Every structure is written in structure tokens, then in C-alpha cells.
């Protein structure tokens, strides 16, 4: 490894395609098609045609076996120099923020000068497969050494074997889906549906205003007849939202998570260009902002901790390492997997008991200024293509600081598996 000092990591540009609800504009689009559209849009925005980058890191959560080399195949589908390498990475909903971390570390260490971090996901083109018992019969037929052996294997087939297998939506170790886990968190922290609906409605209103004001115009490229995120519903109301029934806890009478205060199943892709300051200067590009630091955490949700609470653990470590308090930020980009997740995280930081028992702190981290939270809308409104969300929040953070001219943004993304990816962006 080089003994040179670590370099600053500049965020030079970003691009995504509109995020669209499952089964709408991108119903027949693959992950590779969406990723290629997002990265090619970034190539065009940043004049990267024919440029050889140091690396491209890209991933998807719901992924076909055909996409085993997704990042590299995406590169080959764009106008980047084909000598640009690419590698796949997956950390559930934190995938593209983790990709930015990995590309950033390579830049900081002097291994590369520039690279792209991206993520893509489809809830429409999911990898439907055959059942395990059917697959075993097929493999037995494939490796049979005689016609008789093949026939013997074929005769094992029954109608039940032909039932398709859809991607798992629950945590393998608990059998509960993410919504079910978040419902337990909401009940543990005493959240009302009204609180969640208020945050969700604000998310929609802020997202609609951001689109109207043109905030996303230089961050989003139209794709497949979609020119903006199609889940934004600013005309909803708390009265309408209150009529919706619980989506995940329908029996106990305690359920508060509904379709209105949860993210919808979404298709989309997003990408961010990162580089050293020297490379940016050579290309005549002004940094939007800088990726300062990243912290990843995990917790033991199998033994009852809140599945989506890991960012509450990651952020204090990130703050301590950088000598900052929770209030030392101009904006907060906190991924709204569910409105309840965001609210539970904020309540945890305000809780003296949580901060003492879980974080070992003498004082709670305290409150944030809610007017600085997800000021251009969050995932409840914009949508949540799992692996693409990290790049989206990173792009929004960088543009907010570019427009302001200075400042600092705290990023937080919860993930399946009881993990969280958090970061600091500054200018």
C-alpha cells in the first residue's frame, strides 16, 4: 500500500433515471438496461465519452443469475472507454452508498483517480426461478449417463414441482419481512400512525416542490417515457391517509404502518462520479462536494433488536471519529424505508436510555432541526429501488451543498440484515 497521505474524494456529478412504481414504465426493463441508462446519462452529463476511469462499482439486490457481471457489462454498454473495469457489490439497501465508499477509498489511497458508484434494482423483472426439488431433478437429468437414467429422473416430476419460486421477501433468520420488523419497532417506540403519516405527507410535498423548482433537472435523465418520479403524491391528505388499513400487522389492532407511510416497490437506477481533486482540475470540473467519511454498523435483530435501527449505532461512531455533534449539519438525508424507521432513529438519538445503554454515552445525541430533514423529499415519496437509493441521497446531498456553497450533510441508509450505512458529505 502507498505511504502517501489520504486524498480528498470529490463528488463531481450524478445522474439517475426517474424512479417508477413496480409494473409501470419499467415493467419490462432489466437491471442492466436501467443501470446502463443511468451510467450513460452520467457519461453524457460529465463529458466522459472515451474516458478510461479507474473503476466502476455497481450492484443490485434483486438480481438474475445472468447479471453475474453486472457492473462490467454496464460499462461495456456505455460510451466509457471499454478498458474501464467494473465490479459488483451488494449491501442490501445500502449498496450504492457502500459502492461510493469503496470507490472513494481507492481514490483516497491513490489507487485510482476517478470512478463511478451506482446501484440499480427492479421489483418488476424479479428473478423467478424453479423450486429446489425441480432443479435437482433437472440436474439429475442433465448428468444422466444413459437414456434410462434420464427417463427415471423425468418420471419423478409432479405438478407441484412446476410451481415457480419467487424471491424471498423475509429475513431468513426470522421469517419476518422488513415491514413486519419495522412495525415492531414502531410499537416499541410508541409511534402513532398520525406521526408517520405527517412525515410521509411532508416527504411528498417536499419532493413535488423540488421537481417544480427544477432541483432534479440536472440529476435525472428520462428513460422509457418517464421524465420524473411517478410515486410523488402531493395532493394527498392526512385525512385520506388515516383511512388506510395496516399493511403488515392486520390482526393485533396495533398496526400503524400503511401503504401511505411506507416506500412502494420501485424500479430505478442511480450513479455518482467520484474523483481526486487533481483529476477534477485536469478535466476542468468543479467538485459539487466531498465524501468525507463513511461508517457501517450492524445489530443483533435475531435476538430482538430493531432490524432497521443500525444507523442509530453507526452515526455516533461517525460523529465521534470526526469530532462532530448531531447538530453540526446543514441537512440530513435519512432514507425513509418507512416513515416509522426514520422516526424511530430520531427518537433513539433523543433517548437518554438508548444512548446510555446502546451507545455508552453520558448524554443523548439530541434532536435535529426537522426543517433540515430530507428537504427535497425522501424515499416514501420518491421511491426506493433498493440498491439505487444510496446514490440518490448522495447526489442530493452534493447538490444541496453546491447550491449553498458550503456546509455539511449527514446521510443514513438502513438495510436488510440489520445493517446501516452512514456518511458525511461536506463542502
Beta strands, then each sheet from edge to edge (+ up, - down):
strand 1: 9-17
strand 2: 20-21
strand 3: 55-59
strand 4: 87-88
strand 5: 114-121
strand 6: 220-221
strand 7: 266-275
strand 8: 289-298
strand 9: 331-334
strand 10: 408-415
strand 11: 419-426
sheet 1: 2+ 7- 1+ 6+
sheet 2: 2+ 7- 1+ 8- 11+ 10- 9-
sheet 3: 2+ 7- 5+ 3+ 4+
end
